[in-house]
């Protein structure tokens, strides 16, 4: 993983072999198999279409399951981090933060986390994107899935 400075604009992780090559190949197989099924219907061709759909689902789950685990780990890490960083008046409210909000807050530096958490808890910032956009001092995450 690169050690270049992260920001809202460049923090998303794209894996070209997965996001572009694999996706294109699997969808090409699906399109090809559907075209062959329409041109000359048979049980064998139906099975090939089902196999192509199964490949797409496998690719989606292969990405989705680890991301779900990553979100749970981020939730735990951020709750623990907040227990030590947030001022006493905000600590009891940590449980009010949603997983989506915690994921957005993970990029905030230790210095700006209390103020951003307060803004989130007060309803000023609600979704992951707006929280990330409000971060001024970005805390990079180079170990994401």
Backbone bond lengths (Angstrom), bond angles and torsions (degrees), N, CA, C in turn:
res aa  C-N    CA-C-N  psi(-1)  N-CA   C-N-CA  omega(-1)  CA-C   N-CA-C  phi
1 X - - - 1.438 - - 1.513 108.94 -
2 X 1.278 116.00 140.67 1.452 122.28 -178.02 1.525 111.51 -69.09
3 X 1.333 115.67 147.31 1.455 120.45 176.24 1.523 111.64 -99.69
4 X 1.334 118.46 14.60 1.457 120.40 179.94 1.526 109.26 -66.26
5 X 1.302 115.45 155.91 1.458 120.85 -178.38 1.524 110.08 -61.66
6 X 1.322 115.73 134.16 1.455 120.56 178.37 1.514 110.36 -97.51
7 X 1.328 114.52 154.88 1.456 121.71 175.07 1.518 106.85 -151.49
8 X 1.326 116.64 178.11 1.461 119.89 177.25 1.531 110.42 -58.16
9 X 1.314 116.43 -38.16 1.460 121.07 -175.20 1.533 113.39 -69.42
10 X 1.338 118.56 -28.16 1.468 118.76 -173.19 1.534 114.11 -124.97
11 X 1.326 119.21 14.90 1.459 119.84 -173.94 1.532 114.24 -81.63
12 X 1.320 118.02 -19.63 1.468 119.86 -178.75 1.526 110.02 -66.08
13 X 1.309 115.37 137.21 1.463 119.08 -178.66 1.519 109.82 -97.58
14 X 1.301 115.10 120.56 1.460 121.27 176.49 1.521 107.97 -114.04
15 X 1.320 115.32 130.24 1.457 121.73 176.84 1.532 105.75 -110.02
16 X 1.316 117.78 100.79 1.463 120.29 -172.64 1.532 114.12 -53.23
17 X 1.321 117.88 -41.64 1.468 119.36 -179.25 1.530 111.07 -62.42
18 X 1.325 117.22 -33.63 1.468 120.24 178.91 1.527 110.96 -84.18
19 X 1.326 116.54 -54.87 1.456 120.72 -171.37 1.527 113.73 -70.55
20 X 1.303 117.73 -29.00 1.460 119.72 -176.69 1.527 112.58 -111.89
21 X 1.317 117.70 -54.22 1.465 120.72 -174.30 1.522 110.89 -69.52
22 X 1.336 117.71 -56.22 1.463 120.54 -178.46 1.518 111.28 -60.14
23 X 1.323 116.83 -46.04 1.469 119.96 -179.68 1.526 110.76 -59.65
24 X 1.318 117.70 -44.89 1.465 120.96 -179.40 1.529 111.19 -64.23
25 X 1.325 116.87 -42.97 1.469 120.06 -179.69 1.524 111.88 -63.95
26 X 1.309 116.69 -45.29 1.463 119.80 -178.09 1.526 110.95 -66.10
27 X 1.326 117.39 -42.25 1.464 119.19 178.63 1.527 111.35 -69.47
28 X 1.320 118.21 -32.28 1.467 121.00 175.67 1.526 110.31 -63.42
29 X 1.324 116.87 -42.35 1.475 120.58 177.90 1.525 110.06 -63.83
30 X 1.334 117.10 -41.40 1.464 120.26 178.95 1.525 110.85 -62.13
31 X 1.323 117.00 -48.75 1.470 120.71 -179.47 1.524 110.66 -61.75
32 X 1.325 116.09 -45.52 1.473 120.70 -179.89 1.528 110.39 -60.94
33 X 1.319 117.56 -44.55 1.467 120.06 -177.03 1.528 111.52 -69.67
34 X 1.334 118.14 -35.30 1.468 120.59 176.92 1.529 109.77 -67.78
35 X 1.330 117.32 -41.75 1.467 120.04 178.36 1.528 110.94 -61.05
36 X 1.314 116.80 -42.03 1.475 120.32 179.27 1.531 110.88 -67.51
37 X 1.330 117.31 -37.21 1.466 121.05 178.24 1.521 110.77 -64.80
38 X 1.333 117.33 -43.02 1.462 120.99 179.90 1.527 110.53 -66.38
39 X 1.335 117.08 -40.27 1.471 121.27 -178.07 1.525 111.87 -69.31
40 X 1.321 117.02 -36.36 1.469 120.27 -176.17 1.533 108.83 -150.49
41 X 1.336 116.42 82.11 1.464 120.06 -175.38 1.531 113.00 -61.12
42 X 1.326 114.74 136.62 1.460 121.14 173.69 1.521 108.03 -160.98
43 X 1.315 115.62 162.60 1.461 120.00 178.74 1.525 110.64 -62.95
44 X 1.329 117.24 -37.67 1.463 120.28 177.80 1.528 111.47 -59.57
45 X 1.311 116.27 -42.25 1.473 119.92 -178.92 1.525 111.34 -71.07
46 X 1.321 118.01 -33.75 1.459 121.08 173.77 1.528 109.04 -60.84
47 X 1.336 116.69 -42.56 1.463 121.01 -179.26 1.530 111.28 -64.81
48 X 1.330 117.57 -36.35 1.464 120.08 178.21 1.532 110.39 -67.38
49 X 1.341 117.39 -38.87 1.464 120.53 175.89 1.530 109.43 -62.74
50 X 1.322 117.14 -44.68 1.467 120.54 178.10 1.524 111.08 -61.60
51 X 1.326 117.19 -37.78 1.462 120.61 176.93 1.530 111.10 -64.32
52 X 1.319 116.53 -41.12 1.472 119.92 177.95 1.528 110.46 -63.66
53 X 1.326 117.77 -41.72 1.468 121.25 176.90 1.525 109.74 -62.86
54 X 1.339 116.62 -41.35 1.467 120.56 178.28 1.524 111.05 -62.01
55 X 1.325 117.89 -37.31 1.462 121.18 177.35 1.530 111.39 -64.72
56 X 1.311 115.91 -40.66 1.467 119.84 178.40 1.528 109.83 -63.92
57 X 1.323 116.56 -46.15 1.465 119.89 179.14 1.525 111.32 -62.72
58 X 1.323 116.81 -39.48 1.463 120.51 177.99 1.531 110.76 -62.21
59 X 1.314 116.66 -43.56 1.467 120.42 179.02 1.531 110.84 -63.41
60 X 1.326 117.05 -41.08 1.468 120.23 179.45 1.525 111.32 -66.25
61 X 1.325 117.25 -43.63 1.460 120.30 179.26 1.526 111.41 -69.18
62 X 1.319 117.03 -34.70 1.467 120.26 178.93 1.523 110.91 -63.42
63 X 1.300 117.59 -26.62 1.461 122.17 176.33 1.531 111.14 -90.82
64 X 1.315 116.31 -41.10 1.457 121.45 -173.90 1.519 115.37 -69.80
65 X 1.324 117.58 -42.28 1.465 119.81 -177.86 1.530 112.32 -62.17
66 X 1.335 119.85 -49.59 1.469 118.64 177.68 1.526 113.16 -62.81
67 X 1.332 117.37 -33.21 1.463 119.28 178.50 1.528 110.67 -67.60
68 X 1.320 117.19 -34.99 1.461 120.24 175.65 1.519 111.58 -63.84
69 X 1.329 115.92 -42.38 1.469 120.16 177.34 1.529 109.72 -65.29
70 X 1.321 116.56 -41.67 1.464 120.29 178.47 1.527 110.54 -59.49
71 X 1.321 117.80 -42.10 1.462 120.76 179.21 1.529 111.13 -62.09
72 X 1.324 116.66 -39.32 1.469 119.73 178.49 1.532 110.90 -66.07
73 X 1.330 116.56 -40.02 1.467 120.34 178.91 1.527 109.91 -66.15
74 X 1.324 117.12 -42.92 1.465 120.94 177.83 1.526 109.81 -59.68
75 X 1.343 116.61 -43.71 1.467 120.24 179.29 1.529 110.53 -57.44
76 X 1.330 116.24 -46.18 1.465 120.56 179.83 1.526 111.23 -65.13
77 X 1.339 116.86 -48.18 1.465 120.57 -179.38 1.521 111.79 -58.68
78 X 1.325 116.38 -44.52 1.462 119.64 -176.92 1.521 111.62 -69.78
79 X 1.315 117.67 -36.43 1.469 119.19 176.60 1.526 110.33 -63.54
80 X 1.325 116.70 -42.58 1.467 120.16 178.41 1.532 110.97 -65.54
81 X 1.308 116.20 -42.22 1.463 121.01 178.63 1.530 110.76 -61.22
82 X 1.325 115.92 -43.37 1.460 120.44 -178.45 1.523 112.25 -66.46
83 X 1.326 116.58 -32.12 1.474 119.99 177.91 1.530 111.30 -58.64
84 X 1.324 116.44 -30.59 1.466 119.41 -178.21 1.522 113.17 -96.65
85 X 1.344 117.70 -22.29 1.470 120.57 -173.07 1.519 113.45 -101.19
86 X 1.324 117.74 -38.46 1.460 119.95 -174.52 1.523 111.87 -69.21
87 X 1.329 116.42 148.43 1.466 119.23 175.97 1.533 110.33 -66.07
88 X 1.292 115.31 160.93 1.471 122.32 -174.42 1.532 112.92 -53.66
89 X 1.338 118.26 -36.85 1.469 120.07 -176.92 1.526 113.14 -70.82
90 X 1.339 117.85 -22.61 1.472 120.56 -179.40 1.532 113.23 -93.99
91 X 1.300 118.18 -21.90 1.472 120.43 -175.94 1.529 113.72 -55.92
92 X 1.327 119.01 -42.88 1.463 117.69 179.39 1.530 114.02 -65.55
93 X 1.314 117.26 -15.16 1.473 121.76 -177.27 1.524 113.27 -95.59
94 X 1.320 118.40 0.95 1.469 121.29 -179.16 1.523 110.88 -55.07
95 X 1.321 116.72 -39.20 1.468 121.15 -179.84 1.514 114.49 -63.81
96 X 1.321 117.77 -15.97 1.471 121.77 178.18 1.528 112.24 -77.15
97 X 1.315 116.93 -19.21 1.468 120.93 -177.99 1.524 109.87 -75.61
98 X 1.322 116.00 132.60 1.459 120.57 177.69 1.533 109.84 -78.42
99 X 1.309 115.46 164.77 1.462 119.95 176.67 1.529 110.20 -58.63
100 X 1.319 117.28 -42.54 1.467 121.13 179.04 1.528 111.17 -59.53
101 X 1.317 117.14 -41.70 1.463 120.53 179.50 1.523 111.21 -68.54
102 X 1.325 116.84 -39.89 1.467 120.39 177.85 1.523 110.92 -63.62
103 X 1.331 116.31 -37.87 1.464 120.21 178.53 1.529 109.93 -63.84
104 X 1.319 117.50 -39.86 1.464 120.78 176.89 1.521 112.01 -67.26
105 X 1.332 116.77 -39.74 1.460 121.14 -177.58 1.522 113.14 -72.03
106 X 1.322 118.15 -18.13 1.466 119.18 -175.25 1.515 112.91 -62.99
107 X 1.316 117.89 -20.05 1.465 121.36 -178.93 1.530 112.82 -86.13
108 X 1.324 117.26 -8.49 1.468 120.31 -179.01 1.525 109.93 -77.30
109 X 1.319 115.89 138.45 1.464 120.16 176.56 1.528 109.30 -64.91
110 X 1.318 115.82 162.10 1.466 120.46 179.46 1.526 111.10 -58.21
111 X 1.323 116.76 -35.10 1.461 121.20 -177.24 1.536 111.92 -68.89
112 X 1.326 117.55 -38.51 1.456 118.35 -176.55 1.524 113.86 -97.09
113 X 1.331 117.85 -5.76 1.461 120.70 -179.36 1.532 113.31 -58.30
114 X 1.332 120.37 -46.06 1.471 118.51 -178.80 1.533 113.63 -57.56
115 X 1.323 116.98 -44.39 1.470 119.69 -179.10 1.524 111.28 -67.44
116 X 1.339 117.72 -42.24 1.464 120.00 178.54 1.527 110.83 -65.70
117 X 1.326 117.20 -41.33 1.469 120.09 178.27 1.525 110.21 -61.17
118 X 1.313 116.97 -40.42 1.474 121.24 178.13 1.530 110.08 -62.21
119 X 1.321 116.88 -43.70 1.477 120.83 179.07 1.527 110.96 -63.01
120 X 1.329 116.49 -39.07 1.471 120.49 178.29 1.526 109.67 -66.91
121 X 1.313 117.26 -47.94 1.462 121.29 -178.96 1.528 112.45 -65.13
122 X 1.326 117.36 -27.68 1.468 121.61 177.10 1.530 112.01 -82.97
123 X 1.338 117.72 -3.06 1.458 121.55 177.10 1.516 114.96 86.90
124 X 1.321 117.58 5.36 1.467 120.90 -180.00 1.532 111.27 -71.93
125 X 1.320 116.07 -38.82 1.463 122.38 176.23 1.527 106.75 -118.88
126 X 1.324 117.14 130.22 1.462 117.86 -174.22 1.525 114.43 -121.73
127 X 1.313 117.19 -37.63 1.461 118.86 -174.31 1.532 111.52 -106.12
128 X 1.310 114.99 162.76 1.468 122.30 -176.28 1.522 111.76 -55.25
129 X 1.329 117.22 -44.99 1.466 120.73 -176.02 1.528 111.49 -64.77
130 X 1.327 117.60 -46.64 1.471 119.36 -178.63 1.526 111.08 -65.77
131 X 1.323 116.99 -33.35 1.465 120.21 177.45 1.527 109.92 -66.01
132 X 1.326 116.15 -47.90 1.470 119.87 179.46 1.523 111.25 -60.99
133 X 1.325 117.00 -39.20 1.461 120.24 -179.65 1.527 111.63 -67.12
134 X 1.323 117.61 -24.78 1.467 121.42 -179.70 1.529 112.59 -81.46
135 X 1.334 117.27 -12.53 1.463 120.41 -179.00 1.524 109.06 -70.07
136 X 1.317 116.04 128.45 1.469 121.04 179.03 1.524 111.21 -99.34
137 X 1.318 116.78 -40.09 1.457 122.01 179.75 1.525 108.06 -110.91
138 X 1.336 115.58 95.12 1.463 123.59 -171.08 1.529 111.74 -70.88
139 X 1.312 116.08 131.63 1.460 124.09 175.68 1.523 106.56 -103.26
140 X 1.308 116.50 105.38 1.465 121.44 -172.32 1.528 112.54 -66.57
141 X 1.324 115.14 149.43 1.457 122.82 174.08 1.528 106.78 -127.08
142 X 1.329 116.10 101.63 1.462 120.80 -178.64 1.529 112.36 -97.18
143 X 1.331 117.90 4.75 1.461 120.53 -177.21 1.527 112.37 -112.64
144 X 1.306 118.28 16.30 1.461 119.95 -177.82 1.519 111.17 -73.57
145 X 1.297 114.86 159.31 1.469 122.04 -178.38 1.523 108.48 -80.85
